[in-house]
Amino acid sequence: MGARSYGADSENGDRIDDPSEDALFMMISDLNDCDNTFVVVQLDEDDPVWFTSVAVLDERGYEVVRRDTTRNEHEVPTSTSINDIARDLTIWMAARSISAR
């Protein structure tokens, strides 16, 4: 099986297919605490086996959720660094793409 397609969707309706680290950085940078509070990245299928999301926290940081049902993983770290979040998510998603092949 080849790599499966995934996309990033923000609360305000923005969508990026197969987002790069830079695209994730931009989407997270655009988050605010009013009308664009989260970004979700998941496989483009009806019942995705993994997803990750980034949500704005009141304390000017971000909550990152990483869930993979095939590996029984569910992590919820927080961070204030958009650079670190975008890099970590890119690495995390790449590991899922490699294992799906």
PyMOL commands that set and color helices and strands:
alter all, ss='L'
color gray80, all
select helices_A, chain A and resi 21-29+82-99
alter helices_A, ss='H'
color red, helices_A
select strands_A, chain A and resi 6-10+15-17+38-43+50-56+62-68+73-75+78-79
alter strands_A, ss='S'
color yellow, strands_A
deselect
rebuild
show_as cartoon
